[in-house]
Structures are given as structure tokens and as C-alpha cells.
Amino acid sequence: MDTRSLGMGLILFGILAIGGTVDGARRKIAAQPDWVAMNWKSYVKGLAGWLVVGALALLGGIVMALV
């Protein structure tokens, strides 16, 4: 199995996960600031989780593409 193409897929997924998380957070805060203000702890936990998933996929993809 070719690890380079899988690595490129992980890089793409990581970039899309991080970008989608940031854009979704920006849109949610702009659309419903009161809801975010009341539920900010759970909202930050969800954002952090997706950012970690995206960062791990990005780093794993870079490692796989270089090997």
C-alpha cells in the first residue's frame, strides 16, 4: 500500500478539519452570541477536540508523506 497517498489524504483532512472548525466557530458566534455565552465551556471543549483531531491528522499525514 502506498503510504504517500494516504499521507496526502490525512494532510487534506487535517487542513479541512481545522479550517472547518475555525469557520464554524466564527459563524456560530456571529449567529448566536447568547447561546455561546451561556454554553462556552462545552463549546470550547468541542472546538479543542476537533482542533486536536485536525492537528494529529495533519502531523500524521506529514510524517507518512515523508516516509
Gaussian input, Z-matrix of N, CA and C with variables (Angstrom, degrees):
# hf/3-21g

backbone

0 1
 N
 C     1     B1
 C     2     B2     1     A1
 N     3     B3     2     A2     1     D1
 C     4     B4     3     A3     2     D2
 C     5     B5     4     A4     3     D3
 N     6     B6     5     A5     4     D4
 C     7     B7     6     A6     5     D5
 C     8     B8     7     A7     6     D6
 N     9     B9     8     A8     7     D7
 C    10    B10     9     A9     8     D8
 C    11    B11    10    A10     9     D9
 N    12    B12    11    A11    10    D10
 C    13    B13    12    A12    11    D11
 C    14    B14    13    A13    12    D12
 N    15    B15    14    A14    13    D13
 C    16    B16    15    A15    14    D14
 C    17    B17    16    A16    15    D15
 N    18    B18    17    A17    16    D16
 C    19    B19    18    A18    17    D17
 C    20    B20    19    A19    18    D18
 N    21    B21    20    A20    19    D19
 C    22    B22    21    A21    20    D20
 C    23    B23    22    A22    21    D21
 N    24    B24    23    A23    22    D22
 C    25    B25    24    A24    23    D23
 C    26    B26    25    A25    24    D24
 N    27    B27    26    A26    25    D25
 C    28    B28    27    A27    26    D26
 C    29    B29    28    A28    27    D27
 N    30    B30    29    A29    28    D28
 C    31    B31    30    A30    29    D29
 C    32    B32    31    A31    30    D30
 N    33    B33    32    A32    31    D31
 C    34    B34    33    A33    32    D32
 C    35    B35    34    A34    33    D33
 N    36    B36    35    A35    34    D34
 C    37    B37    36    A36    35    D35
 C    38    B38    37    A37    36    D36
 N    39    B39    38    A38    37    D37
 C    40    B40    39    A39    38    D38
 C    41    B41    40    A40    39    D39
 N    42    B42    41    A41    40    D40
 C    43    B43    42    A42    41    D41
 C    44    B44    43    A43    42    D42
 N    45    B45    44    A44    43    D43
 C    46    B46    45    A45    44    D44
 C    47    B47    46    A46    45    D45
 N    48    B48    47    A47    46    D46
 C    49    B49    48    A48    47    D47
 C    50    B50    49    A49    48    D48
 N    51    B51    50    A50    49    D49
 C    52    B52    51    A51    50    D50
 C    53    B53    52    A52    51    D51
 N    54    B54    53    A53    52    D52
 C    55    B55    54    A54    53    D53
 C    56    B56    55    A55    54    D54
 N    57    B57    56    A56    55    D55
 C    58    B58    57    A57    56    D56
 C    59    B59    58    A58    57    D57
 N    60    B60    59    A59    58    D58
 C    61    B61    60    A60    59    D59
 C    62    B62    61    A61    60    D60
 N    63    B63    62    A62    61    D61
 C    64    B64    63    A63    62    D62
 C    65    B65    64    A64    63    D63
 N    66    B66    65    A65    64    D64
 C    67    B67    66    A66    65    D65
 C    68    B68    67    A67    66    D66
 N    69    B69    68    A68    67    D67
 C    70    B70    69    A69    68    D68
 C    71    B71    70    A70    69    D69
 N    72    B72    71    A71    70    D70
 C    73    B73    72    A72    71    D71
 C    74    B74    73    A73    72    D72
 N    75    B75    74    A74    73    D73
 C    76    B76    75    A75    74    D74
 C    77    B77    76    A76    75    D75
 N    78    B78    77    A77    76    D76
 C    79    B79    78    A78    77    D77
 C    80    B80    79    A79    78    D78
 N    81    B81    80    A80    79    D79
 C    82    B82    81    A81    80    D80
 C    83    B83    82    A82    81    D81
 N    84    B84    83    A83    82    D82
 C    85    B85    84    A84    83    D83
 C    86    B86    85    A85    84    D84
 N    87    B87    86    A86    85    D85
 C    88    B88    87    A87    86    D86
 C    89    B89    88    A88    87    D87
 N    90    B90    89    A89    88    D88
 C    91    B91    90    A90    89    D89
 C    92    B92    91    A91    90    D90
 N    93    B93    92    A92    91    D91
 C    94    B94    93    A93    92    D92
 C    95    B95    94    A94    93    D93
 N    96    B96    95    A95    94    D94
 C    97    B97    96    A96    95    D95
 C    98    B98    97    A97    96    D96
 N    99    B99    98    A98    97    D97
 C   100   B100    99    A99    98    D98
 C   101   B101   100   A100    99    D99
 N   102   B102   101   A101   100   D100
 C   103   B103   102   A102   101   D101
 C   104   B104   103   A103   102   D102
 N   105   B105   104   A104   103   D103
 C   106   B106   105   A105   104   D104
 C   107   B107   106   A106   105   D105
 N   108   B108   107   A107   106   D106
 C   109   B109   108   A108   107   D107
 C   110   B110   109   A109   108   D108
 N   111   B111   110   A110   109   D109
 C   112   B112   111   A111   110   D110
 C   113   B113   112   A112   111   D111
 N   114   B114   113   A113   112   D112
 C   115   B115   114   A114   113   D113
 C   116   B116   115   A115   114   D114
 N   117   B117   116   A116   115   D115
 C   118   B118   117   A117   116   D116
 C   119   B119   118   A118   117   D117
 N   120   B120   119   A119   118   D118
 C   121   B121   120   A120   119   D119
 C   122   B122   121   A121   120   D120
 N   123   B123   122   A122   121   D121
 C   124   B124   123   A123   122   D122
 C   125   B125   124   A124   123   D123
 N   126   B126   125   A125   124   D124
 C   127   B127   126   A126   125   D125
 C   128   B128   127   A127   126   D126
 N   129   B129   128   A128   127   D127
 C   130   B130   129   A129   128   D128
 C   131   B131   130   A130   129   D129
 N   132   B132   131   A131   130   D130
 C   133   B133   132   A132   131   D131
 C   134   B134   133   A133   132   D132
 N   135   B135   134   A134   133   D133
 C   136   B136   135   A135   134   D134
 C   137   B137   136   A136   135   D135
 N   138   B138   137   A137   136   D136
 C   139   B139   138   A138   137   D137
 C   140   B140   139   A139   138   D138
 N   141   B141   140   A140   139   D139
 C   142   B142   141   A141   140   D140
 C   143   B143   142   A142   141   D141
 N   144   B144   143   A143   142   D142
 C   145   B145   144   A144   143   D143
 C   146   B146   145   A145   144   D144
 N   147   B147   146   A146   145   D145
 C   148   B148   147   A147   146   D146
 C   149   B149   148   A148   147   D147
 N   150   B150   149   A149   148   D148
 C   151   B151   150   A150   149   D149
 C   152   B152   151   A151   150   D150
 N   153   B153   152   A152   151   D151
 C   154   B154   153   A153   152   D152
 C   155   B155   154   A154   153   D153
 N   156   B156   155   A155   154   D154
 C   157   B157   156   A156   155   D155
 C   158   B158   157   A157   156   D156
 N   159   B159   158   A158   157   D157
 C   160   B160   159   A159   158   D158
 C   161   B161   160   A160   159   D159
 N   162   B162   161   A161   160   D160
 C   163   B163   162   A162   161   D161
 C   164   B164   163   A163   162   D162
 N   165   B165   164   A164   163   D163
 C   166   B166   165   A165   164   D164
 C   167   B167   166   A166   165   D165
 N   168   B168   167   A167   166   D166
 C   169   B169   168   A168   167   D167
 C   170   B170   169   A169   168   D168
 N   171   B171   170   A170   169   D169
 C   172   B172   171   A171   170   D170
 C   173   B173   172   A172   171   D171
 N   174   B174   173   A173   172   D172
 C   175   B175   174   A174   173   D173
 C   176   B176   175   A175   174   D174
 N   177   B177   176   A176   175   D175
 C   178   B178   177   A177   176   D176
 C   179   B179   178   A178   177   D177
 N   180   B180   179   A179   178   D178
 C   181   B181   180   A180   179   D179
 C   182   B182   181   A181   180   D180
 N   183   B183   182   A182   181   D181
 C   184   B184   183   A183   182   D182
 C   185   B185   184   A184   183   D183
 N   186   B186   185   A185   184   D184
 C   187   B187   186   A186   185   D185
 C   188   B188   187   A187   186   D186
 N   189   B189   188   A188   187   D187
 C   190   B190   189   A189   188   D188
 C   191   B191   190   A190   189   D189
 N   192   B192   191   A191   190   D190
 C   193   B193   192   A192   191   D191
 C   194   B194   193   A193   192   D192
 N   195   B195   194   A194   193   D193
 C   196   B196   195   A195   194   D194
 C   197   B197   196   A196   195   D195
 N   198   B198   197   A197   196   D196
 C   199   B199   198   A198   197   D197
 C   200   B200   199   A199   198   D198

   B1=1.4442
   B2=1.5237
   B3=1.2918
   B4=1.4557
   B5=1.5187
   B6=1.3163
   B7=1.4695
   B8=1.5189
   B9=1.3267
   B10=1.4628
   B11=1.5268
   B12=1.3228
   B13=1.4641
   B14=1.5316
   B15=1.3239
   B16=1.4546
   B17=1.5291
   B18=1.3203
   B19=1.4643
   B20=1.5205
   B21=1.3173
   B22=1.4662
   B23=1.5244
   B24=1.3249
   B25=1.4640
   B26=1.5198
   B27=1.3247
   B28=1.4645
   B29=1.5242
   B30=1.3212
   B31=1.4648
   B32=1.5247
   B33=1.3155
   B34=1.4623
   B35=1.5209
   B36=1.3358
   B37=1.4552
   B38=1.5242
   B39=1.3317
   B40=1.4585
   B41=1.5164
   B42=1.3242
   B43=1.4689
   B44=1.5270
   B45=1.3267
   B46=1.4617
   B47=1.5233
   B48=1.3323
   B49=1.4585
   B50=1.5240
   B51=1.3151
   B52=1.4654
   B53=1.5253
   B54=1.3126
   B55=1.4654
   B56=1.5138
   B57=1.3286
   B58=1.4648
   B59=1.5127
   B60=1.3175
   B61=1.4583
   B62=1.5207
   B63=1.3082
   B64=1.4664
   B65=1.5291
   B66=1.3280
   B67=1.4617
   B68=1.5254
   B69=1.3242
   B70=1.4597
   B71=1.5132
   B72=1.3224
   B73=1.4608
   B74=1.5209
   B75=1.3190
   B76=1.4644
   B77=1.5242
   B78=1.3256
   B79=1.4642
   B80=1.5246
   B81=1.3398
   B82=1.4672
   B83=1.5167
   B84=1.3261
   B85=1.4603
   B86=1.5229
   B87=1.3225
   B88=1.4617
   B89=1.5296
   B90=1.3330
   B91=1.4660
   B92=1.5305
   B93=1.3344
   B94=1.4625
   B95=1.5306
   B96=1.3258
   B97=1.4708
   B98=1.5311
   B99=1.3149
   B100=1.4727
   B101=1.5253
   B102=1.3228
   B103=1.4648
   B104=1.5188
   B105=1.3340
   B106=1.4597
   B107=1.5259
   B108=1.3213
   B109=1.4618
   B110=1.5257
   B111=1.3191
   B112=1.4646
   B113=1.5248
   B114=1.3159
   B115=1.4644
   B116=1.5231
   B117=1.3039
   B118=1.4592
   B119=1.5257
   B120=1.3238
   B121=1.4673
   B122=1.5304
   B123=1.3118
   B124=1.4620
   B125=1.5283
   B126=1.3237
   B127=1.4602
   B128=1.5279
   B129=1.3192
   B130=1.4638
   B131=1.5330
   B132=1.3360
   B133=1.4645
   B134=1.5291
   B135=1.3116
   B136=1.4636
   B137=1.5186
   B138=1.3322
   B139=1.4684
   B140=1.5262
   B141=1.3221
   B142=1.4633
   B143=1.5240
   B144=1.3170
   B145=1.4571
   B146=1.5164
   B147=1.3194
   B148=1.4560
   B149=1.5290
   B150=1.3329
   B151=1.4569
   B152=1.5259
   B153=1.3282
   B154=1.4670
   B155=1.5272
   B156=1.3306
   B157=1.4683
   B158=1.5253
   B159=1.3207
   B160=1.4655
   B161=1.5157
   B162=1.3370
   B163=1.4645
   B164=1.5265
   B165=1.3282
   B166=1.4642
   B167=1.5255
   B168=1.3231
   B169=1.4677
   B170=1.5216
   B171=1.3067
   B172=1.4643
   B173=1.5226
   B174=1.3215
   B175=1.4555
   B176=1.5326
   B177=1.3289
   B178=1.4610
   B179=1.5146
   B180=1.3232
   B181=1.4591
   B182=1.5144
   B183=1.3177
   B184=1.4609
   B185=1.5291
   B186=1.3266
   B187=1.4674
   B188=1.5192
   B189=1.3338
   B190=1.4667
   B191=1.5259
   B192=1.3246
   B193=1.4667
   B194=1.5254
   B195=1.3143
   B196=1.4558
   B197=1.5166
   B198=1.3337
   B199=1.4707
   B200=1.4993
   A1=109.06
   A2=115.92
   A3=121.50
   A4=109.83
   A5=116.89
   A6=119.94
   A7=111.88
   A8=117.38
   A9=119.14
   A10=111.64
   A11=117.43
   A12=119.09
   A13=110.84
   A14=117.10
   A15=119.84
   A16=110.10
   A17=116.54
   A18=121.01
   A19=111.73
   A20=116.82
   A21=120.13
   A22=111.03
   A23=116.34
   A24=119.94
   A25=112.06
   A26=116.32
   A27=119.90
   A28=111.73
   A29=116.56
   A30=120.05
   A31=110.11
   A32=116.38
   A33=120.68
   A34=111.12
   A35=117.33
   A36=120.16
   A37=111.01
   A38=117.09
   A39=120.69
   A40=112.38
   A41=115.97
   A42=119.91
   A43=110.55
   A44=116.72
   A45=120.00
   A46=111.79
   A47=118.21
   A48=121.08
   A49=110.84
   A50=116.81
   A51=120.03
   A52=110.52
   A53=117.14
   A54=120.68
   A55=112.83
   A56=116.51
   A57=120.03
   A58=112.47
   A59=116.55
   A60=120.39
   A61=111.04
   A62=116.34
   A63=120.39
   A64=110.51
   A65=117.04
   A66=120.40
   A67=111.40
   A68=116.79
   A69=119.82
   A70=112.04
   A71=117.14
   A72=120.93
   A73=110.57
   A74=116.23
   A75=119.93
   A76=111.20
   A77=115.84
   A78=119.71
   A79=112.39
   A80=116.70
   A81=120.74
   A82=110.74
   A83=117.13
   A84=120.64
   A85=110.69
   A86=117.66
   A87=120.96
   A88=111.29
   A89=117.03
   A90=120.46
   A91=112.52
   A92=117.11
   A93=120.15
   A94=111.15
   A95=117.61
   A96=118.95
   A97=112.87
   A98=117.97
   A99=120.11
   A100=111.03
   A101=117.16
   A102=120.45
   A103=110.98
   A104=116.51
   A105=120.68
   A106=110.29
   A107=117.34
   A108=120.47
   A109=111.30
   A110=117.46
   A111=120.27
   A112=112.30
   A113=118.19
   A114=122.28
   A115=112.06
   A116=117.39
   A117=119.84
   A118=113.23
   A119=118.52
   A120=119.74
   A121=111.36
   A122=116.96
   A123=119.46
   A124=110.60
   A125=116.68
   A126=120.81
   A127=110.51
   A128=116.83
   A129=120.95
   A130=110.54
   A131=117.30
   A132=120.28
   A133=110.71
   A134=116.92
   A135=120.86
   A136=112.12
   A137=116.10
   A138=119.59
   A139=110.93
   A140=116.28
   A141=120.06
   A142=110.82
   A143=116.89
   A144=120.37
   A145=112.18
   A146=117.41
   A147=120.21
   A148=112.07
   A149=117.44
   A150=119.47
   A151=111.22
   A152=117.01
   A153=120.74
   A154=110.25
   A155=117.02
   A156=120.41
   A157=110.52
   A158=116.96
   A159=120.43
   A160=112.54
   A161=117.00
   A162=120.29
   A163=111.01
   A164=117.12
   A165=119.72
   A166=111.66
   A167=116.48
   A168=119.76
   A169=110.66
   A170=116.89
   A171=121.28
   A172=110.65
   A173=117.85
   A174=120.94
   A175=111.24
   A176=116.84
   A177=120.24
   A178=111.91
   A179=116.97
   A180=120.95
   A181=112.63
   A182=116.42
   A183=119.94
   A184=110.36
   A185=116.04
   A186=119.74
   A187=110.28
   A188=117.01
   A189=120.19
   A190=111.85
   A191=117.23
   A192=119.89
   A193=111.41
   A194=117.28
   A195=120.67
   A196=113.67
   A197=117.47
   A198=120.62
   A199=110.96
   D1=138.53
   D2=-178.31
   D3=-82.08
   D4=114.37
   D5=-177.88
   D6=-78.85
   D7=-20.82
   D8=-179.02
   D9=-65.84
   D10=-42.85
   D11=-179.88
   D12=-69.65
   D13=-35.69
   D14=175.64
   D15=-65.98
   D16=-38.65
   D17=176.64
   D18=-62.56
   D19=-41.33
   D20=178.09
   D21=-64.98
   D22=-37.33
   D23=176.44
   D24=-64.60
   D25=-40.22
   D26=177.26
   D27=-66.51
   D28=-37.89
   D29=176.62
   D30=-62.12
   D31=-46.20
   D32=178.86
   D33=-62.36
   D34=-44.35
   D35=178.35
   D36=-61.63
   D37=-42.24
   D38=179.55
   D39=-61.75
   D40=-44.37
   D41=179.27
   D42=-64.30
   D43=-43.50
   D44=-179.89
   D45=-67.79
   D46=-36.92
   D47=179.27
   D48=-66.49
   D49=-44.13
   D50=179.68
   D51=-68.04
   D52=-46.77
   D53=179.73
   D54=-63.41
   D55=-41.84
   D56=178.69
   D57=-66.59
   D58=-35.36
   D59=178.09
   D60=-66.57
   D61=-45.77
   D62=-179.77
   D63=-65.23
   D64=-44.86
   D65=-179.87
   D66=-66.79
   D67=-41.28
   D68=178.42
   D69=-64.01
   D70=-39.06
   D71=178.00
   D72=-64.73
   D73=-43.16
   D74=179.31
   D75=-61.60
   D76=-43.48
   D77=-179.95
   D78=-67.43
   D79=-40.69
   D80=-179.64
   D81=-65.17
   D82=-42.68
   D83=179.87
   D84=-65.55
   D85=-37.99
   D86=179.44
   D87=-70.76
   D88=-35.38
   D89=-175.94
   D90=-82.49
   D91=-38.92
   D92=-174.77
   D93=-135.73
   D94=69.84
   D95=-177.20
   D96=-65.36
   D97=-31.46
   D98=179.92
   D99=-67.45
   D100=-43.51
   D101=179.11
   D102=-62.32
   D103=-42.70
   D104=179.91
   D105=-65.86
   D106=-38.01
   D107=179.42
   D108=-64.97
   D109=-35.42
   D110=-179.82
   D111=-79.66
   D112=-30.24
   D113=-174.86
   D114=-117.68
   D115=35.52
   D116=-172.39
   D117=-66.88
   D118=-32.10
   D119=-178.30
   D120=-65.61
   D121=-49.17
   D122=179.53
   D123=-68.09
   D124=-32.62
   D125=179.33
   D126=-66.26
   D127=-42.99
   D128=179.58
   D129=-67.28
   D130=-36.81
   D131=177.40
   D132=-62.65
   D133=-43.34
   D134=178.07
   D135=-64.55
   D136=-42.46
   D137=177.82
   D138=-63.16
   D139=-44.20
   D140=-179.57
   D141=-62.64
   D142=-40.17
   D143=178.80
   D144=-60.53
   D145=-47.49
   D146=-179.54
   D147=-69.35
   D148=-33.61
   D149=176.49
   D150=-66.92
   D151=-37.22
   D152=177.13
   D153=-66.47
   D154=-43.97
   D155=177.73
   D156=-59.57
   D157=-45.37
   D158=179.32
   D159=-64.34
   D160=-40.93
   D161=-179.64
   D162=-67.47
   D163=-41.32
   D164=177.94
   D165=-64.45
   D166=-41.10
   D167=177.77
   D168=-64.82
   D169=-40.39
   D170=179.78
   D171=-64.99
   D172=-47.28
   D173=-179.96
   D174=-66.86
   D175=-42.11
   D176=177.26
   D177=-62.41
   D178=-39.03
   D179=177.99
   D180=-66.27
   D181=-38.68
   D182=177.84
   D183=-64.68
   D184=-43.41
   D185=179.03
   D186=-63.23
   D187=-45.00
   D188=-179.13
   D189=-65.84
   D190=-35.17
   D191=-179.48
   D192=-71.40
   D193=-29.06
   D194=-179.34
   D195=-83.55
   D196=-19.07
   D197=-177.44
   D198=-81.60

